[in-house]
Amino acid sequence: MATSLIFLTLLVTIIIHATTTHALNILVVGGSGRVGGSTVRWLETLSSRQNTLPHSPSSASTVSLTVGGRKIESFEAAQRNKVIPSKNVDFLSLDIDGDESILKQTLHRWKQRANENPCLVIHTAGPFQGRRSPILLATCIDLGIPYVDVCDEWDLAKLSKETLHSIAMENHVPAILSCGIWPGVSALMAARGVEFFTLQQNQDWEISSIDYSFFTAGTGNAGPTIVSATFLLLATPAITFCSGKRIEKEPWTEMKTIDFGRGVGSKPIWLLDNPDVPTTALYLNRPSTNSNDESPRTNRWNMNVSSRFGTDPLIWNYLFGAMKSLPKSLLYNRDAMQNFSLFSEPIIRLVDKLVGATNAMRVDVTAKDVKTGEEKVITLRMAHDDLEQCVGLATAAFALEVAKSMGKGGTDGREETGATVSPGVWFPVELGKDARENILEIVKEGAFVYELDR
């Protein structure tokens, strides 16, 4: 009788353990905004497909979503306006620009409520221009919480990488910076283009240039935030690289006309700062047989790298050019530019309805055969009909790739552990092939142009 009772107890325990739902707890900071809200929606959609997606996180069978922000009123308005789901999403009050100790306490309590289930933080609260401290990333690393963001400010991304990479490795925390659609997926496109050359055994190719080109109709449904971010970028020198040397150029100059493919056509684009440029120039290295070599300047190509952007309607491009003549102190005032964009929101929304929300990307990788002098260009294109949708999809794809790697190993032996993102602070261009292809496969959804195999 006693033996039967013990056996029954063990059986019930096994059944309960086997049927227990393990939740991946994701906090989307800035999730009430357009980019953050799109990320939340895609996380919900992708997680619901876990059983059918080949690369879904094995450590969790459900996703518990929380939106972080300063005001619950913004969260409730986002729910009413269907920016985020009206159900099964919680709110966490926090201020990433406030007291660091309070932020840490808030995140610590949120993590404790997860009951030892895995946690992940996604930072979408832009604009990032003007921020000088990666406080949220530092706090996450200190608390052992994996992290991704959509930072498009190079100085902030560089500071994050240089000051926190080794600490993240020591704390076994994986983190990816600047991982939206662009910057982000665009860098993965560049890495795939470079791989085309490096895998050719019979030729010795030297990568000579990588040119990023972007087009967005209106604001891409992303609203005033993308407009204020563009104004801030007009006060920021455009970083370019010439033969491996950094050169800062005046933004919104050196116009080119670029063909973005079917459904988009040729569009004028101008120089604009983009962290894809320095991350590609400094961290997209030649293939190395030394797996312990992590120096960004070891074995890198001395290539030309630049990034350009344009929008519709055409007059908006000239408006940006005119805005550039305003005092930089005004353009670089985050609050002033955000308030101006909010004031202009009715016009912005009207224009978006008229011109659509298309987002198109093109990456040209040029290489030269060092033996024969032959030059070849690989052109990769991707386009979606809505920037707001595809940036959320891309951010969610990066986040879920990090989630797959949580608790699967250290800084080496990725293939043995199954982790595609190791502990440390990484840029998208540094990710390995498995992570890159997993993310690109997800971001392919909804693309009406997807030319990455040339």
C-alpha positions as CSV (number, residue, x, y, z in Angstrom):
1,M,0.0,0.0,0.0
2,A,2.8,2.4,1.0
3,T,4.7,1.5,-2.1
4,S,1.7,2.1,-4.3
5,L,1.1,5.5,-2.7
6,I,4.8,6.5,-3.2
7,F,4.5,5.4,-6.9
8,L,1.3,7.4,-7.4
9,T,2.8,10.5,-5.8
10,L,5.9,10.3,-8.1
11,L,3.7,9.8,-11.1
12,V,1.5,12.8,-10.3
13,T,4.7,14.9,-9.7
14,I,6.1,13.8,-13.1
15,I,2.8,14.6,-14.9
16,I,2.6,18.1,-13.2
17,H,6.2,18.9,-14.2
18,A,5.6,17.7,-17.7
19,T,2.5,19.8,-18.2
20,T,3.7,22.9,-16.4
21,T,3.9,25.9,-18.7
22,H,7.3,27.6,-18.8
23,A,6.9,31.3,-19.7
24,L,9.5,33.5,-21.4
25,N,8.9,36.8,-19.7
26,I,9.6,39.7,-22.1
27,L,9.6,43.4,-21.1
28,V,9.3,45.8,-24.0
29,V,10.4,49.2,-22.8
30,G,8.7,51.8,-24.9
31,G,6.1,49.2,-26.0
32,S,3.3,51.8,-26.1
33,G,4.9,53.5,-29.0
34,R,4.7,52.6,-32.7
35,V,7.9,50.6,-32.9
36,G,7.5,49.0,-29.5
37,G,3.8,48.3,-30.1
38,S,4.6,46.5,-33.4
39,T,7.3,44.5,-31.6
40,V,4.8,43.4,-28.9
41,R,2.2,42.4,-31.5
42,W,4.8,40.3,-33.4
43,L,6.1,38.7,-30.3
44,E,2.6,37.6,-29.6
45,T,2.1,36.3,-33.1
46,L,5.4,34.5,-33.4
47,S,5.1,32.9,-30.0
48,S,1.7,31.5,-30.9
49,R,3.4,29.7,-33.8
50,Q,6.0,28.1,-31.6
51,N,5.0,24.5,-32.4
52,T,5.3,25.1,-36.1
53,L,8.3,27.5,-36.3
54,P,11.5,25.4,-36.8
55,H,13.6,27.8,-34.7
56,S,11.3,28.6,-31.8
57,P,12.7,28.9,-28.2
58,S,12.9,25.5,-26.7
59,S,13.2,26.9,-23.2
60,A,9.6,28.3,-23.1
61,S,6.2,27.2,-24.3
62,T,4.5,30.6,-23.8
63,V,5.5,34.2,-23.8
64,S,4.4,36.6,-21.0
65,L,4.5,40.2,-22.3
66,T,4.9,43.4,-20.3
67,V,5.2,46.9,-21.6
68,G,7.4,49.3,-19.7
69,G,7.0,53.1,-19.7
70,R,6.5,56.2,-17.6
71,K,2.8,56.7,-17.9
72,I,0.0,54.1,-17.7
73,E,-2.2,56.5,-19.6
74,S,0.0,56.0,-22.7
75,F,-0.2,52.2,-22.2
76,E,-4.0,52.4,-21.9
77,A,-4.2,54.6,-25.0
78,A,-2.1,52.2,-27.0
79,Q,-4.5,49.4,-26.0
80,R,-7.5,51.5,-27.0
81,N,-5.9,52.4,-30.4
82,K,-4.9,48.7,-31.0
83,V,-1.2,49.6,-31.0
84,I,-0.8,46.7,-28.6
85,P,-3.2,43.8,-27.7
86,S,-6.0,44.8,-25.3
87,K,-5.5,41.5,-23.3
88,N,-2.7,39.5,-21.9
89,V,-0.2,42.4,-21.8
90,D,0.9,43.9,-18.4
91,F,2.2,47.3,-17.6
92,L,5.4,48.1,-15.6
93,S,6.0,51.7,-14.5
94,L,9.6,52.7,-15.1
95,D,11.7,55.7,-16.2
96,I,15.0,54.8,-18.0
97,D,16.0,58.5,-17.8
98,G,15.4,58.7,-14.1
99,D,17.2,57.5,-11.0
100,E,19.4,54.4,-11.8
101,S,18.8,52.8,-8.4
102,I,15.0,53.0,-8.8
103,L,15.3,51.5,-12.3
104,K,17.3,48.6,-10.9
105,Q,14.9,48.0,-8.1
106,T,12.0,48.0,-10.6
107,L,13.6,45.5,-12.9
108,H,14.7,43.3,-10.0
109,R,11.1,43.1,-8.8
110,W,9.9,42.3,-12.3
111,K,12.4,39.5,-12.6
112,Q,11.5,38.1,-9.2
113,R,7.8,37.9,-10.2
114,A,8.9,35.7,-13.1
115,N,9.4,32.8,-10.6
116,E,12.7,31.7,-12.1
117,N,11.3,31.6,-15.6
118,P,13.6,33.2,-18.2
119,C,13.4,37.0,-18.7
120,L,14.4,39.3,-21.6
121,V,14.3,43.1,-22.1
122,I,13.7,44.8,-25.4
123,H,14.5,48.6,-25.5
124,T,12.5,50.4,-28.1
125,A,12.1,53.8,-26.3
126,G,13.6,56.2,-28.9
127,P,14.8,58.6,-30.0
128,F,18.2,57.4,-28.9
129,Q,19.9,60.5,-30.2
130,G,21.1,62.7,-27.3
131,R,21.3,59.9,-24.8
132,R,24.7,59.5,-23.2
133,S,24.5,56.5,-20.9
134,P,23.4,52.9,-21.6
135,I,21.8,52.7,-18.2
136,L,19.1,50.1,-19.2
137,L,21.7,47.8,-20.7
138,A,24.0,48.1,-17.8
139,T,21.2,47.4,-15.4
140,C,20.1,44.3,-17.3
141,I,23.6,42.9,-17.4
142,D,24.0,43.5,-13.7
143,L,20.7,41.6,-13.0
144,G,21.6,38.8,-15.5
145,I,18.8,39.7,-18.0
146,P,19.4,39.3,-21.7
147,Y,18.8,42.4,-23.8
148,V,18.2,43.8,-27.3
149,D,17.6,47.3,-28.5
150,V,16.9,49.4,-31.6
151,C,19.6,52.0,-30.9
152,D,20.4,54.1,-34.0
153,E,22.9,56.4,-32.3
154,W,26.5,55.3,-32.9
155,D,28.1,57.1,-30.0
156,L,25.7,55.4,-27.5
157,A,26.1,52.0,-29.2
158,K,29.9,52.3,-29.2
159,L,30.0,53.2,-25.5
160,S,27.7,50.3,-24.7
161,K,30.0,47.9,-26.6
162,E,33.3,49.2,-25.3
163,T,32.3,49.5,-21.6
164,L,29.9,46.5,-21.2
165,H,30.9,43.7,-23.5
166,S,33.4,42.1,-21.1
167,I,31.0,42.5,-18.2
168,A,28.2,40.8,-20.1
169,M,30.5,37.9,-20.9
170,E,31.4,37.5,-17.3
171,N,27.8,37.6,-16.2
172,H,26.8,35.2,-19.1
173,V,24.3,37.7,-20.5
174,P,23.8,37.9,-24.3
175,A,22.9,41.3,-25.7
176,I,22.4,42.7,-29.3
177,L,22.5,46.4,-30.1
178,S,20.9,48.3,-33.0
179,C,18.7,45.4,-34.1
180,G,15.6,46.7,-35.9
181,I,15.1,46.6,-39.6
182,W,17.7,49.3,-40.3
183,P,20.0,49.3,-38.6
184,G,19.8,45.6,-37.9
185,V,18.6,43.4,-40.7
186,S,20.4,45.6,-43.1
187,A,23.7,44.6,-41.5
188,L,22.7,40.9,-41.8
189,M,22.2,41.6,-45.6
190,A,25.7,43.0,-45.8
191,A,27.2,40.0,-44.0
192,R,25.4,37.7,-46.4
193,G,26.7,39.6,-49.4
194,V,30.3,39.4,-48.0
195,E,29.9,35.7,-47.4
196,F,29.1,35.2,-51.1
197,F,32.7,36.3,-51.8
198,T,34.5,34.7,-48.9
199,L,33.1,31.2,-49.6
200,Q,34.5,31.1,-53.1
201,Q,37.5,28.9,-52.9
202,N,39.1,29.6,-56.3
203,Q,39.3,33.3,-56.0
204,D,40.8,35.7,-53.5
205,W,38.3,38.6,-53.1
206,E,39.0,41.8,-51.3
207,I,35.9,43.6,-50.2
208,S,36.3,47.2,-51.4
209,S,33.0,48.8,-50.5
210,I,29.6,48.3,-48.9
211,D,26.9,50.9,-49.7
212,Y,23.6,51.0,-47.7
213,S,20.6,52.6,-49.3
214,F,17.2,53.0,-47.6
215,F,13.8,54.4,-48.6
216,T,10.7,54.9,-46.5
217,A,7.4,56.3,-47.8
218,G,6.2,59.0,-45.3
219,T,7.0,57.9,-41.8
220,G,6.3,54.2,-42.7
221,N,3.4,54.4,-40.2
222,A,5.9,54.9,-37.4
223,G,4.6,58.3,-36.7
224,P,6.2,61.4,-35.2
225,T,9.1,59.5,-33.5
226,I,10.8,58.7,-36.8
227,V,10.4,62.4,-37.9
228,S,12.0,63.7,-34.7
229,A,14.8,61.1,-35.0
230,T,15.4,62.3,-38.6
231,F,15.6,65.9,-37.4
232,L,18.1,64.9,-34.7
233,L,20.2,63.1,-37.3
234,L,20.3,66.2,-39.5
235,A,22.4,67.7,-36.7
236,T,24.7,64.7,-36.7
237,P,27.6,64.3,-39.1
238,A,27.2,61.3,-41.3
239,I,29.9,58.8,-40.5
240,T,31.5,57.3,-43.6
241,F,34.6,55.2,-44.2
242,C,37.1,55.7,-47.0
243,S,39.7,53.0,-47.4
244,G,39.1,52.0,-43.8
245,K,39.5,55.5,-42.4
246,R,36.6,57.2,-40.7
247,I,35.4,60.5,-42.4
248,E,32.6,62.6,-41.1
249,K,30.5,64.3,-43.8
250,E,27.7,66.8,-43.8
251,P,24.4,65.0,-43.5
252,W,21.8,65.2,-46.3
253,T,24.4,65.7,-49.1
254,E,25.8,63.7,-52.0
255,M,22.5,62.7,-53.4
256,K,22.3,59.5,-55.5
257,T,19.4,57.9,-57.3
258,I,19.0,54.2,-56.5
259,D,16.8,51.4,-57.9
260,F,15.1,49.6,-55.0
261,G,13.4,47.0,-57.2
262,R,9.9,46.2,-58.4
263,G,7.1,48.0,-56.7
264,V,9.4,50.8,-55.5
265,G,11.6,51.9,-58.4
266,S,14.3,54.5,-58.4
267,K,14.4,57.0,-55.5
268,P,16.8,59.9,-54.6
269,I,18.7,59.3,-51.4
270,W,21.1,61.4,-49.3
271,L,23.9,60.7,-46.8
272,L,22.5,60.2,-43.3
273,D,24.2,58.8,-40.2
274,N,23.6,55.1,-39.5
275,P,25.4,52.8,-37.1
276,D,25.5,50.1,-39.7
277,V,28.4,52.1,-41.3
278,P,30.9,52.0,-38.4
279,T,29.8,48.5,-37.2
280,T,30.3,47.1,-40.7
281,A,33.6,48.9,-41.2
282,L,35.0,47.9,-37.7
283,Y,33.4,44.6,-36.9
284,L,32.7,42.8,-40.2
285,N,36.1,41.0,-40.3
286,R,37.8,38.7,-42.8
287,P,37.3,35.0,-42.1
288,S,39.7,34.1,-39.3
289,T,40.9,30.7,-38.2
290,N,41.5,32.1,-34.7
291,S,38.2,31.8,-32.9
292,N,39.6,33.6,-29.8
293,D,40.3,36.7,-31.8
294,E,37.7,39.3,-30.9
295,S,39.4,42.6,-31.8
296,P,37.3,44.6,-34.2
297,R,40.4,46.0,-35.9
298,T,42.1,42.6,-36.4
299,N,41.8,41.3,-39.8
300,R,39.3,43.8,-41.0
301,W,38.9,45.1,-44.6
302,N,40.0,48.6,-45.4
303,M,36.9,49.4,-47.4
304,N,34.5,52.2,-48.2
305,V,31.2,52.3,-46.3
306,S,28.4,54.7,-46.5
307,S,24.6,55.0,-45.8
308,R,21.9,57.0,-47.5
309,F,18.2,57.6,-47.0
310,G,15.3,59.1,-48.8
311,T,11.5,59.5,-48.4
312,D,8.3,60.3,-50.2
313,P,6.8,62.7,-51.0
314,L,9.7,64.2,-52.7
315,I,9.1,67.6,-51.1
316,W,9.8,66.1,-47.7
317,N,13.4,65.5,-48.7
318,Y,13.8,69.2,-49.5
319,L,12.1,70.0,-46.2
320,F,14.8,68.0,-44.4
321,G,17.4,69.8,-46.4
322,A,16.0,73.1,-45.3
323,M,15.7,72.0,-41.7
324,K,19.4,71.3,-41.7
325,S,20.1,75.0,-41.8
326,L,18.5,75.5,-38.4
327,P,20.9,75.9,-35.4
328,K,22.3,72.5,-34.4
329,S,21.5,73.2,-30.8
330,L,17.8,73.4,-31.8
331,L,17.9,70.3,-34.0
332,Y,19.7,68.3,-31.3
333,N,17.2,69.3,-28.7
334,R,15.3,66.0,-28.2
335,D,12.3,67.5,-26.4
336,A,11.9,70.4,-28.9
337,M,12.1,68.1,-32.0
338,Q,9.7,65.6,-30.4
339,N,7.2,68.4,-29.5
340,F,7.5,69.8,-33.1
341,S,6.8,66.3,-34.5
342,L,3.8,65.8,-32.2
343,F,2.5,69.2,-33.2
344,S,2.8,68.2,-36.9
345,E,1.2,64.8,-36.3
346,P,-2.1,65.5,-38.2
347,I,-0.1,66.5,-41.3
348,I,2.2,63.5,-40.9
349,R,-0.8,61.1,-40.6
350,L,-2.4,62.6,-43.7
351,V,0.8,62.3,-45.7
352,D,1.2,58.7,-44.6
353,K,-2.3,57.9,-46.0
354,L,-1.4,59.5,-49.3
355,V,2.0,58.0,-49.9
356,G,1.8,54.7,-48.1
357,A,4.3,53.2,-45.7
358,T,6.7,51.2,-47.8
359,N,10.2,50.5,-46.4
360,A,12.8,49.4,-48.9
361,M,16.5,48.5,-48.4
362,R,19.3,47.9,-50.7
363,V,22.9,46.8,-49.9
364,D,25.6,46.8,-52.5
365,V,28.8,44.8,-51.7
366,T,31.7,45.4,-54.1
367,A,34.8,43.2,-54.2
368,K,37.9,42.9,-56.2
369,D,39.9,39.8,-57.1
370,V,43.4,40.6,-55.8
371,K,45.0,38.2,-58.5
372,T,43.1,39.2,-61.6
373,G,41.8,42.7,-60.8
374,E,38.3,41.6,-61.6
375,E,35.6,43.6,-59.8
376,K,32.2,42.3,-59.0
377,V,29.1,43.8,-57.2
378,I,26.5,41.8,-55.3
379,T,23.2,43.7,-54.8
380,L,20.8,42.6,-52.1
381,R,17.3,44.0,-51.8
382,M,14.4,43.8,-49.4
383,A,11.1,45.7,-49.2
384,H,8.0,45.5,-47.1
385,D,4.8,47.5,-47.5
386,D,4.8,48.9,-43.9
387,L,7.9,50.1,-42.0
388,E,6.0,49.9,-38.6
389,Q,5.2,46.3,-39.2
390,C,8.6,45.1,-40.5
391,V,10.6,46.9,-37.8
392,G,8.5,45.2,-35.2
393,L,8.9,41.9,-36.9
394,A,12.7,42.4,-37.2
395,T,13.1,43.4,-33.5
396,A,11.0,40.4,-32.4
397,A,13.1,38.1,-34.6
398,F,16.4,39.3,-33.0
399,A,14.8,39.0,-29.5
400,L,13.6,35.4,-30.0
401,E,17.0,34.4,-31.4
402,V,18.6,35.7,-28.1
403,A,15.9,33.8,-26.2
404,K,16.9,30.6,-27.9
405,S,20.4,31.0,-26.6
406,M,19.6,31.8,-23.0
407,G,21.1,29.3,-20.6
408,K,22.7,27.3,-23.4
409,G,26.4,27.9,-22.9
410,G,29.4,30.2,-22.5
411,T,31.5,32.2,-24.9
412,D,32.7,29.3,-27.0
413,G,31.4,26.0,-28.3
414,R,28.3,27.5,-29.8
415,E,27.7,24.5,-32.0
416,E,28.0,22.1,-29.1
417,T,25.6,24.0,-26.8
418,G,23.1,25.1,-29.5
419,A,23.4,28.8,-28.7
420,T,23.5,31.1,-31.7
421,V,24.1,34.2,-29.6
422,S,26.9,34.0,-27.0
423,P,27.2,36.1,-23.9
424,G,28.5,39.6,-24.6
425,V,27.4,42.8,-26.3
426,W,27.1,42.3,-30.0
427,F,26.2,44.2,-33.2
428,P,24.1,42.4,-35.8
429,V,27.0,42.2,-38.2
430,E,28.9,40.1,-35.7
431,L,26.3,37.3,-35.5
432,G,27.2,33.9,-36.8
433,K,25.6,32.4,-39.9
434,D,23.0,30.3,-38.0
435,A,21.6,33.3,-36.1
436,R,21.7,35.5,-39.2
437,E,19.8,33.0,-41.4
438,N,17.2,32.3,-38.6
439,I,16.4,36.0,-38.3
440,L,16.3,36.6,-42.1
441,E,13.9,33.7,-42.5
442,I,11.5,35.3,-40.1
443,V,11.9,38.8,-41.5
444,K,11.1,37.4,-45.0
445,E,7.4,37.3,-44.0
446,G,5.4,40.0,-45.8
447,A,8.4,41.1,-48.0
448,F,7.3,41.9,-51.6
449,V,10.9,42.2,-52.6
450,Y,13.4,39.6,-51.2
451,E,16.5,39.4,-53.3
452,L,19.2,38.1,-51.0
453,D,20.5,35.2,-53.1
454,R,22.4,37.0,-55.8
